[in-house]
Amino acid sequence: MTYPWEAWDHILKIDPDKELLAGETFEDVCQTGTDAIEIGGTLGMTEEKMQRVIDACAAYDVPLYQEPSNPSVVIDSPALDGYLIPTVFNSTDPFWIVGAHKEWVRIENGLDWDRTTTEAYIVMNPDASVAEYTEADCDQSPEDVASYARVAEKMFGQEIVYIEYSGTFGDPEIVAAAQDGLDDATLFYGGGIRDYDAAYEMGQHADVVVVGDLLHDAGCDAVAQTVDGVKDAHSTSPSAE
């Protein structure tokens, strides 16, 4: 079985709690060249905010996914290609590994299992909201991260492993170690991708580079440069394919 993200290089994550730059539209967002759009955020999420972004992007031919932070904001919409549900492997609170998911499956009418995939998050920036929110232990060596990645793939059957440095540019050695720990799972990287060079560097190690804050801080042209960076990295680095 093949999965759509196996063919992706770049994901643009839209935070529904943040605005676009003045003068930019969701049409501009969908024309950045990104391979997929993921809608989600850690704080300030509501069903109304999620729905607004889904409706705005639905008219454009870009795969659209929701990454809900809690069960109350899951949107049942035919416009969505799927749902990506985080499970934080280095959380010190079991709630973020499996407890929250017990609640998700209780939502009205249940989850659409055919469109639902979990992401094995390894959160690495202790100053990030997501690290505080999930009580993640971010003191992990490259060997630790490689082991987490391998456990996620081999023992838990995860199709996506996500190295998350939200808010800062991560350690390429860590990302490379995670890639080395995987055989078939797709490695996502997110955090601190602000320009072409950062996207190119992480694109040499990760299968998919996720860009988020840059959209809200610098706009669509800056995002398009990161698309070029990761795609150029993949065209010259077979280890990241």
Residue pairs with C-beta under 8 A, 6 or more apart in sequence:
3 117
3 159
3 186
4 36
4 63
4 81
5 36
5 159
5 160
5 186
5 188
5 207
5 208
6 186
6 207
7 35
8 35
8 36
8 186
8 207
8 208
9 35
9 203
9 207
9 208
9 209
9 227
9 230
9 231
9 234
10 33
10 34
10 35
10 36
10 199
10 208
10 209
10 210
10 211
10 226
10 227
10 230
10 231
11 34
11 35
11 36
11 37
11 38
11 188
11 208
11 209
11 210
11 211
12 29
12 32
12 34
12 36
12 37
12 38
12 210
12 211
12 212
12 215
12 223
13 37
13 38
13 39
13 40
13 67
13 190
13 210
13 211
13 212
13 215
14 29
14 37
14 38
14 39
14 40
14 53
14 57
14 212
14 215
15 40
15 41
15 212
15 213
15 216
16 39
16 40
16 41
16 45
16 46
16 49
16 50
16 52
16 53
17 41
17 43
17 44
17 45
17 49
18 41
18 216
19 216
20 26
20 28
20 29
20 215
20 216
20 219
21 216
21 218
21 219
21 220
24 219
24 220
26 53
26 56
26 57
26 60
27 60
28 220
29 37
29 57
29 215
29 220
29 223
30 37
30 57
30 60
30 61
30 62
31 60
31 220
32 220
32 223
32 224
32 227
33 224
33 227
33 228
34 62
34 211
34 223
34 227
35 62
35 63
35 208
36 62
36 63
36 64
36 65
36 81
37 57
37 62
37 63
37 64
37 65
38 65
38 66
38 67
38 84
38 210
39 50
39 53
39 54
39 57
39 64
39 65
39 66
39 67
40 66
40 67
40 68
40 69
40 84
41 69
42 69
42 129
42 130
42 133
42 166
43 129
43 133
45 68
45 69
45 70
45 73
46 73
47 72
47 73
47 75
49 73
50 66
50 68
50 73
50 75
51 75
51 77
54 64
54 66
54 75
54 77
54 79
54 80
55 79
57 64
57 79
58 64
58 77
58 79
63 81
64 79
64 80
64 81
65 80
65 81
65 82
65 83
65 84
66 74
66 75
66 80
66 82
66 83
66 84
67 83
67 84
67 85
67 86
67 119
68 74
68 75
68 83
68 85
68 104
70 100
71 100
71 103
71 104
71 106
71 107
74 83
74 104
74 107
74 111
76 109
76 112
80 115
81 115
82 115
82 116
82 117
83 111
83 112
83 115
83 116
83 117
84 117
84 118
84 119
84 160
85 101
85 104
85 116
85 117
85 118
85 119
86 96
86 118
86 119
86 121
86 162
87 96
87 97
87 98
87 101
87 118
87 119
87 120
87 121
87 158
88 96
88 97
88 121
88 122
88 123
88 134
88 136
89 97
89 120
89 121
89 122
89 148
89 151
89 152
90 121
90 122
90 123
90 136
90 137
90 138
90 140
90 148
91 97
91 123
91 134
91 135
91 136
91 137
92 135
92 136
92 137
93 99
93 134
93 135
96 134
96 135
96 136
101 118
104 111
105 111
117 159
117 160
118 158
118 160
119 158
119 160
119 161
119 162
119 188
120 148
120 149
120 152
120 153
120 156
120 158
120 160
120 161
120 162
120 185
121 130
121 134
121 162
121 164
122 140
122 145
122 148
122 149
122 161
122 162
122 163
122 164
122 178
123 130
123 131
123 134
123 136
123 138
123 164
123 166
124 138
124 140
124 145
124 163
124 164
124 165
124 170
124 171
124 174
124 191
125 131
125 138
125 164
125 165
125 166
125 167
125 168
125 170
125 191
126 136
126 138
126 139
127 167
127 168
128 164
128 165
128 166
128 167
128 168
128 191
129 166
129 167
130 136
130 164
130 166
131 138
131 166
140 148
140 174
142 171
142 173
142 174
142 176
142 177
143 177
145 163
145 174
145 177
145 178
145 181
146 177
146 178
146 180
146 181
147 181
148 161
148 178
148 181
149 161
149 177
149 178
149 179
149 181
149 182
149 185
149 187
150 181
150 182
152 158
152 161
152 185
153 161
153 181
153 182
153 183
153 184
153 185
158 185
159 185
159 186
160 185
160 186
160 188
161 178
161 182
161 185
161 186
161 187
161 188
162 187
162 188
162 189
162 190
162 210
163 170
163 174
163 175
163 178
163 187
163 188
163 189
163 190
163 191
163 206
164 190
164 191
165 189
165 190
165 191
165 192
166 190
166 191
166 212
167 191
167 192
167 213
168 191
168 192
169 191
169 192
169 193
169 194
169 198
170 189
170 191
170 192
170 202
172 201
172 202
172 204
172 205
175 187
175 189
175 202
175 205
175 206
176 205
178 187
178 205
179 187
179 205
179 206
179 207
179 239
179 240
186 207
186 208
187 205
187 206
187 207
187 208
188 206
188 207
188 208
188 209
188 210
189 202
189 205
189 206
189 208
189 209
189 210
190 209
190 210
190 211
190 212
192 198
193 199
193 202
193 209
193 210
193 211
193 214
193 226
194 214
194 218
194 222
194 226
195 222
195 225
195 226
195 229
196 225
196 226
196 228
196 229
197 229
198 226
198 229
199 209
199 211
199 225
199 226
199 227
199 228
199 229
199 230
199 233
200 229
200 230
200 232
200 233
201 233
202 209
202 230
202 233
203 209
203 229
203 230
203 231
203 232
203 233
203 234
203 237
203 240
204 233
204 237
204 239
204 240
205 239
205 240
206 240
207 240
207 241
209 226
209 229
209 230
211 223
211 226
214 222
214 223
214 226
215 222
215 223
233 240
234 240
234 241
